[in-house]
Amino acid sequence: MEDTAGHVTVLFNYHSPVMDEPVEEELWAKVIDENAGTYELVSIPFYGLPLATADRFEAQMDADQEKLVYRATVLNSGNSIIVVALLDATADLSQIEQALSDLGCSSERLNDSYFASAVPKTLFYGKVRALLEKYEEQETIEFAETKLSAKHQSDLRRRKK
């Protein structure tokens, strides 16, 4: 079902590497070509969907569920997704979100101890990884790179040189 801003919700069914179980996640997408069934992901996935914001994909209406359902990825944006879980209950998750925002990442919070963050293709991922590793070494957080683009993988290889 489309809203007035040209966005729709799409159902994604996949095995979550974060949860280690099948999940259903409903996310917002921008309509690119409704007739062709092409959409662009707007929401940040929480559980390890192998898509990132601005990736394009095909979806079809499922008659049984009466929802648009993801079918296939058609274009990767080069963006990446990381998820962060708070380990230290005394730490301020907002401070970590702000540090990522200062680097140029956007985030969506699931609850007071877990959020997902989108890393734009234009950012050098080495800085983002270094920040996350700093917090992880302090045992403040645990993080996972649920969708690491080829560009950001290349950034990490350059960082090691």
DAKA-V843084 format. One record per backbone hydrogen bond with DSSP energy under -0.5 kcal/mol. NH is the residue of the N-H (numbers start at 1). CO is the residue of the C=O. E is the energy in kcal/mol with one decimal. If there is no record, write none. Layout:
nh;co;e
NH;CO;E
NH;CO;E
This chain:
nh;co;e
3;7;-2.9
6;3;-1.4
8;29;-2.7
9;1;-0.7
10;27;-2.7
11;68;-3.1
12;25;-2.3
14;12;-0.5
14;23;-2.1
16;14;-0.6
16;21;-2.7
17;15;-0.5
18;47;-1.1
20;16;-2.1
21;16;-0.9
23;14;-3.0
25;12;-2.5
27;10;-2.4
27;25;-0.6
29;8;-2.6
30;40;-3.1
31;6;-2.6
32;38;-2.2
33;38;-2.1
37;33;-1.1
38;33;-2.4
39;57;-2.8
40;30;-2.3
41;55;-2.5
42;28;-2.5
43;28;-1.7
45;43;-0.6
51;49;-1.6
54;41;-3.0
55;52;-2.1
56;75;-2.9
57;39;-2.5
58;72;-3.3
59;37;-2.1
60;69;-2.2
62;67;-3.2
63;61;-0.7
66;62;-2.1
67;62;-1.0
68;9;-0.5
69;60;-2.9
70;11;-2.5
71;58;-3.1
72;58;-1.2
74;56;-2.6
75;56;-1.8
80;119;-2.3
81;147;-2.6
82;117;-2.4
83;144;-2.6
84;115;-3.1
85;142;-3.0
86;113;-2.9
87;140;-3.1
88;140;-1.7
89;87;-0.8
91;88;-1.9
93;91;-0.8
95;92;-0.8
96;92;-1.0
97;93;-2.4
98;94;-2.6
99;95;-2.0
100;96;-2.1
101;97;-2.4
102;98;-2.7
103;99;-0.8
103;100;-0.5
104;100;-0.7
104;101;-1.0
105;100;-2.4
106;118;-1.5
108;116;-2.6
110;114;-2.4
111;114;-1.6
114;111;-0.9
115;84;-2.1
116;108;-2.6
117;82;-3.1
118;106;-3.0
119;80;-3.0
120;118;-0.6
123;120;-1.8
125;123;-0.7
127;124;-1.1
128;124;-0.7
129;125;-2.9
130;126;-2.3
131;127;-1.9
132;128;-2.3
133;129;-2.9
134;130;-2.0
135;131;-1.8
136;132;-2.3
137;133;-2.8
138;134;-1.3
139;136;-1.7
140;135;-2.5
141;135;-0.8
142;85;-2.1
144;83;-2.2
146;81;-0.6
146;144;-1.1
147;81;-1.8
149;147;-0.7
153;149;-2.3
154;150;-2.1
155;151;-1.9
156;152;-1.7
157;153;-1.8
158;154;-2.2
159;155;-1.9
160;156;-1.2
161;158;-0.9
